[in-house]
Amino acid sequence: LTEHVPPAQWSPRQLWASACAEVAARAEQIGAHMADPEADLAPEAAGNRLTVCVEPVPGPGQELTRPMKFNLQIGERQCILFGRYKCDVRINDESISNSHAEVRLINSSGEDGDGSGLRLTIRDSSSNGTGLKAPNEPEAKLTRNSFNPLPNGSQVIFPWRKSKSTGVQLRYNIHIGEEAIKRMMAAKLAAKEAIAQAKAVEKAKAAPES
């Protein structure tokens, strides 16, 4: 029906159906690109460096709103620190340790090396623990002071044991490599456009039928 009627003459129901179909198509396209969580690691690892983006997930107690981009390189800057005091990602909550956890670029042997077999890891050094939700895996508490693999598309959780007073548990999505970061930004833009489109549809639904 809609292909024979100009969009300007669509009913609210037709506008709503079109908006839903477009949002679903964009989500499917973005999801297909993110199907391989390790796809972006190999190309940059060959050059001893890796770009990592930490994306705060909106929620109670989350003060940060913008994704943070870090360029890690063996022999130079190799880690991202999370904690309450003098850290790259500062988390202002009483349940967070001064130096709570670190994301570190290492080689496959777990030691600083020449760049062969680079991988991204996360290590918990806190009192209340750190959680990890890897792609297609359940949430799990990290073993303290152990380096754990951190795949693209993971979500880290601070703290694992919630504060009794605030009940806050903060989450951050991890995007590895420039291509993964571009897809994340495209997804955020698509979500923003979807919200604007949904508002326009709601406005059209509230208007009287002609």
C-alpha positions as CSV (number, residue, x, y, z in Angstrom):
1,L,0.0,0.0,0.0
2,T,2.7,2.5,1.0
3,E,4.6,2.2,-2.3
4,H,1.6,3.7,-4.2
5,V,1.2,6.6,-1.8
6,P,3.6,9.5,-1.3
7,P,5.2,9.5,2.3
8,A,3.7,12.9,2.9
9,Q,0.3,11.3,2.7
10,W,1.0,8.3,4.9
11,S,-1.2,7.6,7.9
12,P,0.3,7.5,11.4
13,R,0.2,3.7,11.2
14,Q,2.1,3.6,7.9
15,L,4.7,6.1,9.3
16,W,5.1,3.9,12.4
17,A,5.6,0.7,10.4
18,S,8.1,2.5,8.1
19,A,10.1,3.8,11.1
20,C,10.2,0.3,12.8
21,A,11.3,-1.4,9.6
22,E,14.1,1.1,9.1
23,V,15.4,0.8,12.6
24,A,15.3,-3.0,12.4
25,A,17.2,-2.9,9.1
26,R,19.9,-0.7,10.6
27,A,20.3,-2.8,13.7
28,E,20.6,-6.0,11.6
29,Q,23.3,-4.3,9.4
30,I,25.3,-3.2,12.4
31,G,24.9,-6.5,14.2
32,A,26.2,-8.4,11.1
33,H,29.4,-6.3,11.1
34,M,30.0,-7.0,14.8
35,A,29.5,-10.8,14.5
36,D,33.3,-11.5,14.8
37,P,34.5,-10.0,18.1
38,E,38.2,-10.6,17.1
39,A,38.0,-9.2,13.6
40,D,39.8,-5.9,14.4
41,L,42.6,-7.2,16.5
42,A,45.0,-8.7,14.0
43,P,45.6,-5.7,11.5
44,E,46.7,-3.3,14.2
45,A,48.5,-5.8,16.3
46,A,51.1,-6.2,13.6
47,G,52.2,-2.7,14.2
48,N,52.7,-3.0,18.0
49,R,49.8,-0.8,18.7
50,L,46.1,-1.0,19.3
51,T,43.3,1.6,19.5
52,V,40.8,0.9,22.3
53,C,37.5,2.8,23.0
54,V,35.9,2.7,26.5
55,E,32.1,3.5,26.1
56,P,30.2,4.3,29.3
57,V,26.8,2.5,29.5
58,P,24.1,4.9,30.7
59,G,22.6,4.0,34.1
60,P,22.3,5.0,37.7
61,G,25.5,6.6,39.1
62,Q,27.1,6.9,35.7
63,E,28.7,10.4,35.5
64,L,30.6,9.8,32.2
65,T,28.7,10.2,28.9
66,R,31.2,10.3,26.1
67,P,33.3,7.4,24.8
68,M,37.0,7.6,25.6
69,K,39.7,6.6,23.0
70,F,43.1,5.3,23.9
71,N,46.1,4.4,21.7
72,L,48.1,1.6,23.4
73,Q,51.5,0.5,22.2
74,I,54.1,-2.1,23.4
75,G,57.1,-0.3,25.0
76,E,55.2,2.9,25.5
77,R,51.6,3.4,26.9
78,Q,50.3,-0.1,27.4
79,C,47.4,0.2,29.9
80,I,44.2,1.9,30.8
81,L,43.6,2.4,34.5
82,F,40.2,2.3,36.1
83,G,39.6,3.6,39.7
84,R,38.8,6.5,42.0
85,Y,42.2,8.2,42.1
86,K,44.6,9.4,39.3
87,C,43.2,7.0,36.8
88,D,42.4,7.2,33.1
89,V,38.8,6.3,33.7
90,R,37.8,7.8,37.0
91,I,34.9,6.2,38.8
92,N,33.6,8.3,41.8
93,D,31.9,5.7,44.0
94,E,32.8,4.5,47.5
95,S,32.8,0.9,46.4
96,I,35.5,1.5,43.8
97,S,39.2,1.1,44.8
98,N,41.7,3.8,44.2
99,S,43.3,1.5,41.6
100,H,40.5,-0.9,40.8
101,A,41.4,-2.5,37.5
102,E,43.6,-2.1,34.4
103,V,43.2,-3.0,30.7
104,R,46.7,-3.9,29.4
105,L,48.1,-4.7,25.9
106,I,50.5,-7.6,26.2
107,N,51.9,-10.3,23.8
108,S,50.8,-13.9,23.8
109,S,53.3,-15.0,26.4
110,G,51.9,-12.4,28.9
111,E,55.0,-10.4,28.9
112,D,56.1,-7.2,27.2
113,G,57.5,-8.3,23.8
114,D,58.1,-7.3,20.2
115,G,54.4,-7.2,19.2
116,S,53.9,-10.7,17.9
117,G,50.7,-12.2,19.2
118,L,49.4,-9.0,20.8
119,R,46.2,-9.3,22.8
120,L,44.2,-7.1,25.1
121,T,43.7,-8.2,28.7
122,I,42.0,-7.0,31.9
123,R,43.3,-7.4,35.5
124,D,41.3,-6.8,38.7
125,S,43.2,-5.4,41.7
126,S,40.2,-4.3,43.8
127,S,38.5,-5.2,47.1
128,N,35.0,-5.4,45.7
129,G,35.9,-7.2,42.4
130,T,35.4,-6.6,38.7
131,G,33.0,-8.4,36.4
132,L,33.3,-9.3,32.7
133,K,30.6,-10.0,30.1
134,A,32.4,-11.3,27.0
135,P,30.4,-11.8,23.8
136,N,28.2,-14.8,23.9
137,E,29.3,-15.5,27.5
138,P,27.5,-15.0,30.9
139,E,28.7,-12.4,33.3
140,A,31.5,-13.6,35.5
141,K,33.7,-12.3,38.3
142,L,37.4,-11.9,37.4
143,T,40.1,-13.7,39.4
144,R,42.0,-11.0,41.3
145,N,45.5,-10.1,40.0
146,S,45.1,-12.4,37.0
147,F,45.3,-11.2,33.3
148,N,42.1,-12.2,31.6
149,P,41.5,-12.0,27.8
150,L,39.4,-9.0,26.8
151,P,37.7,-9.6,23.4
152,N,36.2,-6.9,21.3
153,G,32.6,-6.2,22.3
154,S,33.1,-7.1,25.9
155,Q,31.5,-5.2,28.8
156,V,33.3,-4.6,32.1
157,I,31.4,-4.2,35.3
158,F,32.5,-2.1,38.3
159,P,32.3,-3.2,41.1
160,W,31.2,-6.9,41.1
161,R,30.0,-6.6,44.7
162,K,27.5,-3.7,44.8
163,S,27.8,-0.9,47.4
164,K,25.4,-1.5,50.2
165,S,24.6,2.3,50.4
166,T,24.3,3.2,46.7
167,G,23.7,-0.2,45.0
168,V,25.6,1.2,42.0
169,Q,27.1,-1.1,39.4
170,L,28.7,0.7,36.5
171,R,29.3,-0.8,33.0
172,Y,31.6,0.0,30.1
173,N,31.6,-1.4,26.6
174,I,35.0,-2.1,25.1
175,H,35.6,-1.6,21.4
176,I,38.9,-2.7,19.9
177,G,40.3,-1.3,16.6
178,E,39.3,1.7,14.5
179,E,36.7,-0.3,12.5
180,A,34.9,-1.4,15.7
181,I,35.0,2.2,17.0
182,K,33.5,3.4,13.7
183,R,30.7,0.9,14.0
184,M,30.0,1.9,17.6
185,M,29.7,5.5,16.5
186,A,27.4,4.5,13.6
187,A,25.2,2.6,16.0
188,K,25.0,5.6,18.4
189,L,24.0,7.8,15.5
190,A,21.4,5.3,14.2
191,A,20.0,5.2,17.7
192,K,19.8,9.0,17.9
193,E,18.1,9.1,14.5
194,A,15.7,6.4,15.6
195,I,14.7,8.3,18.7
196,A,14.1,11.5,16.6
197,Q,12.1,9.5,14.1
198,A,10.0,7.8,16.8
199,K,9.2,11.2,18.2
200,A,8.1,12.4,14.8
201,V,5.9,9.3,14.4
202,E,4.3,9.9,17.8
203,K,3.6,13.5,16.8
204,A,2.0,12.2,13.6
205,K,-0.1,9.7,15.5
206,A,-1.4,12.4,17.7
207,A,-2.5,14.5,14.7
208,P,-6.1,14.0,13.5
209,E,-6.6,11.8,10.5
210,S,-7.4,13.7,7.3
